[in-house]
């Protein structure tokens, strides 16, 4: 169970570190997502279609769908996850090294070694991006197609990305955000410069993407489509946890 939760969280953080949605001030995006049915670490998950709303500021990120809300607070170095089905809130340190130390205490030497090996594999990340030259209009945005391949110790993620330069983004703020994100995943520190070099090849903001993931013998497919984008001050509630939920340990 710990491995499955960490794997899902790790993939979530890696995906956040690769997105290109930054501009001056706070940014709001609304996306339509589809995820094919899959079996991950012994648990079957049915296909899903859902909407994700995201608020991004220089200090915090909030991502919410019908099942959960995740808030990353860079100032406090903490991640909070609200489960809308279980009515619970789980908090954990942003730095995965702290999670490793916490989860390695109180278990056997062999279990600790296995856990650290698992986390080490998760943190081995490399990215390559290629512009195809193909262009088309998606919604109201003129887009260019890119192929992005992300390789980790747990599997390969291949994405067909359509991005637009019709939306202005601030690359300096994006770089600042990446610097904060990389602290959560120590294994990415060494190759972060190369990762940034590759991701900067994607000019503009992602409008539509299809992703195929090969991981632990499983093939998973998903898609993401931008429905709405706007700049403006995020409401205070955007980064608040729901009231009345029970606090639980990770």
C-alpha positions as semicolon CSV with decimal commas, in nm:
position;residue;x (nm);y (nm);z (nm)
1;X;0,000;0,000;0,000
2;X;0,283;0,241;0,087
3;X;0,458;0,167;-0,242
4;X;0,140;0,219;-0,443
5;X;0,063;0,553;-0,276
6;X;0,422;0,671;-0,315
7;X;0,427;0,567;-0,680
8;X;0,108;0,760;-0,758
9;X;0,232;1,063;-0,564
10;X;0,573;1,048;-0,731
11;X;0,420;1,038;-1,079
12;X;0,200;1,331;-0,982
13;X;0,499;1,539;-0,867
14;X;0,703;1,452;-1,175
15;X;0,416;1,554;-1,401
16;X;0,387;1,886;-1,215
17;X;0,758;1,949;-1,263
18;X;0,719;1,919;-1,641
19;X;0,413;2,136;-1,701
20;X;0,437;2,472;-1,879
21;X;0,156;2,682;-1,734
22;X;0,338;2,971;-1,571
23;X;0,285;3,338;-1,635
24;X;0,292;3,660;-1,438
25;X;0,084;3,635;-1,119
26;X;-0,143;3,346;-1,034
27;X;-0,268;3,113;-1,306
28;X;-0,587;2,907;-1,328
29;X;-0,638;2,614;-1,564
30;X;-0,930;2,382;-1,619
31;X;-0,856;2,055;-1,796
32;X;-1,056;1,757;-1,916
33;X;-0,879;1,429;-1,849
34;X;-0,933;1,071;-1,957
35;X;-0,753;0,773;-1,806
36;X;-0,797;0,421;-1,943
37;X;-0,867;0,138;-1,701
38;X;-0,553;-0,012;-1,548
39;X;-0,417;-0,254;-1,291
40;X;-0,145;-0,100;-1,077
41;X;0,030;-0,293;-0,804
42;X;-0,257;-0,538;-0,764
43;X;-0,541;-0,287;-0,770
44;X;-0,776;-0,250;-1,065
45;X;-0,885;0,100;-1,152
46;X;-1,169;0,155;-1,404
47;X;-1,149;0,406;-1,688
48;X;-1,220;0,762;-1,579
49;X;-1,328;1,088;-1,739
50;X;-1,300;1,388;-1,510
51;X;-1,224;1,758;-1,484
52;X;-0,919;1,896;-1,302
53;X;-0,897;2,254;-1,176
54;X;-0,553;2,392;-1,094
55;X;-0,436;2,713;-0,931
56;X;-0,065;2,792;-0,950
57;X;0,116;3,072;-0,769
58;X;0,488;3,124;-0,699
59;X;0,434;2,991;-0,346
60;X;0,167;2,724;-0,378
61;X;-0,005;2,484;-0,617
62;X;-0,355;2,344;-0,581
63;X;-0,489;2,058;-0,796
64;X;-0,846;1,936;-0,744
65;X;-1,084;1,690;-0,910
66;X;-1,400;1,513;-0,793
67;X;-1,205;1,266;-0,577
68;X;-0,924;1,465;-0,420
69;X;-0,752;1,797;-0,364
70;X;-0,373;1,829;-0,342
71;X;-0,201;2,144;-0,219
72;X;0,176;2,187;-0,237
73;X;0,306;2,465;-0,010
74;X;0,663;2,563;-0,098
75;X;0,699;2,802;0,197
76;X;0,606;2,534;0,450
77;X;0,765;2,247;0,248
78;X;0,457;2,033;0,288
79;X;0,211;1,843;0,068
80;X;-0,149;1,802;0,182
81;X;-0,395;1,565;0,017
82;X;-0,768;1,571;0,087
83;X;-0,962;1,256;-0,003
84;X;-1,319;1,363;-0,080
85;X;-1,449;1,006;-0,063
86;X;-1,289;0,911;0,270
87;X;-1,322;1,265;0,411
88;X;-0,959;1,261;0,524
89;X;-0,657;1,490;0,498
90;X;-0,305;1,347;0,479
91;X;0,008;1,562;0,520
92;X;0,368;1,478;0,435
93;X;0,702;1,654;0,383
94;X;0,783;1,769;0,030
95;X;1,131;1,621;0,052
96;X;1,110;1,252;-0,035
97;X;1,429;1,186;0,161
98;X;1,236;1,266;0,480
99;X;0,962;1,022;0,376
100;X;1,222;0,753;0,319
101;X;1,372;0,813;0,663
102;X;1,030;0,813;0,830
103;X;0,910;0,496;0,661
104;X;1,240;0,317;0,710
105;X;1,221;0,354;1,088
106;X;1,045;0,080;1,281
107;X;1,076;-0,184;1,006
108;X;1,328;-0,460;0,947
109;X;1,664;-0,401;0,783
110;X;1,560;-0,599;0,473
111;X;1,232;-0,408;0,441
112;X;1,416;-0,078;0,481
113;X;1,666;-0,174;0,210
114;X;1,384;-0,280;-0,026
115;X;1,193;0,041;0,040
116;X;1,497;0,260;-0,030
117;X;1,572;0,062;-0,346
118;X;1,214;0,116;-0,464
119;X;1,235;0,490;-0,402
120;X;1,574;0,507;-0,573
121;X;1,426;0,360;-0,890
122;X;1,138;0,607;-0,883
123;X;1,376;0,902;-0,871
124;X;1,581;0,810;-1,178
125;X;1,436;1,042;-1,443
126;X;1,543;1,157;-1,790
127;X;1,346;1,346;-2,055
128;X;1,379;1,396;-2,430
129;X;1,167;1,628;-2,648
130;X;1,138;1,648;-3,027
131;X;0,942;1,902;-3,229
132;X;0,764;1,737;-3,522
133;X;0,680;2,048;-3,724
134;X;0,312;1,948;-3,742
135;X;0,065;2,227;-3,671
136;X;-0,309;2,251;-3,620
137;X;-0,572;2,452;-3,436
138;X;-0,719;2,301;-3,120
139;X;-1,011;2,499;-2,984
140;X;-0,910;2,864;-3,017
141;X;-0,535;2,800;-3,001
142;X;-0,281;2,748;-3,280
143;X;-0,068;2,451;-3,176
144;X;0,257;2,272;-3,263
145;X;0,313;1,901;-3,202
146;X;0,597;1,765;-2,988
147;X;0,696;1,414;-2,882
148;X;0,818;1,389;-2,524
149;X;0,966;1,072;-2,376
150;X;1,024;1,051;-2,002
151;X;1,217;0,754;-1,869
152;X;1,220;0,658;-1,503
153;X;1,343;0,357;-1,311
154;X;0,982;0,238;-1,299
155;X;0,895;0,272;-1,668
156;X;0,867;0,493;-1,978
157;X;0,616;0,769;-2,049
158;X;0,566;0,875;-2,411
159;X;0,357;1,186;-2,476
160;X;0,223;1,346;-2,792
161;X;0,194;1,711;-2,690
162;X;0,024;1,995;-2,874
163;X;0,138;2,332;-2,736
164;X;0,048;2,691;-2,821
165;X;0,239;3,018;-2,812
166;X;-0,091;3,209;-2,817
167;X;-0,078;3,203;-2,435
168;X;0,201;3,408;-2,281
169;X;0,403;3,230;-2,012
170;X;0,689;3,344;-1,792
171;X;0,984;3,106;-1,830
172;X;1,177;3,269;-1,546
173;X;0,897;3,194;-1,300
174;X;0,876;2,845;-1,445
175;X;1,248;2,792;-1,378
176;X;1,201;2,917;-1,020
177;X;0,919;2,669;-0,973
178;X;1,129;2,381;-1,108
179;X;1,408;2,467;-0,866
180;X;1,163;2,434;-0,577
181;X;1,014;2,112;-0,715
182;X;1,346;1,936;-0,759
183;X;1,405;1,955;-0,384
184;X;1,121;1,708;-0,338
185;X;1,295;1,446;-0,551
186;X;1,667;1,424;-0,465
187;X;1,739;1,174;-0,740
188;X;1,644;1,432;-1,003
189;X;1,891;1,696;-0,885
190;X;2,184;1,563;-1,086
191;X;2,007;1,565;-1,422
192;X;1,764;1,855;-1,367
193;X;1,971;2,085;-1,592
194;X;1,932;1,842;-1,882
195;X;1,562;1,794;-1,806
196;X;1,505;2,171;-1,815
197;X;1,698;2,198;-2,140
198;X;1,470;1,941;-2,303
199;X;1,139;2,070;-2,166
200;X;1,221;2,423;-2,284
201;X;1,202;2,289;-2,639
202;X;0,824;2,289;-2,594
203;X;0,741;2,649;-2,680
204;X;0,433;2,781;-2,511
205;X;0,167;2,604;-2,312
206;X;0,031;2,253;-2,345
207;X;-0,322;2,246;-2,490
208;X;-0,368;1,876;-2,560
209;X;-0,163;1,567;-2,482
210;X;-0,195;1,192;-2,518
211;X;0,030;0,980;-2,299
212;X;0,123;0,613;-2,312
213;X;0,294;0,469;-2,007
214;X;0,487;0,142;-1,996
215;X;0,540;0,054;-1,633
216;X;0,584;-0,271;-1,441
217;X;0,451;-0,477;-1,731
218;X;0,143;-0,259;-1,773
219;X;0,045;-0,023;-2,055
220;X;-0,159;0,278;-1,948
221;X;-0,308;0,548;-2,169
222;X;-0,444;0,887;-2,084
223;X;-0,522;1,226;-2,239
224;X;-0,546;1,585;-2,119
225;X;-0,721;1,876;-2,290
226;X;-0,710;2,241;-2,185
227;X;-1,059;2,387;-2,149
228;X;-0,987;2,718;-1,979
229;X;-0,688;2,936;-1,889
230;X;-0,683;3,266;-1,707
231;X;-0,456;3,493;-1,504
232;X;-0,564;3,659;-1,183
233;X;-0,541;3,650;-0,807
234;X;-0,629;3,306;-0,673
235;X;-0,912;3,303;-0,418
236;X;-0,804;3,220;-0,061
237;X;-1,012;2,903;-0,073
238;X;-0,802;2,768;-0,360
239;X;-0,526;2,660;-0,122
240;X;-0,743;2,568;0,179
241;X;-0,827;2,213;0,284
242;X;-1,196;2,117;0,320
243;X;-1,343;2,165;0,666
244;X;-1,472;1,872;0,872
245;X;-1,224;1,617;0,730
246;X;-1,025;1,385;0,958
247;X;-0,646;1,426;0,970
248;X;-0,463;1,097;0,908
249;X;-0,096;1,000;0,901
250;X;0,076;0,907;0,577
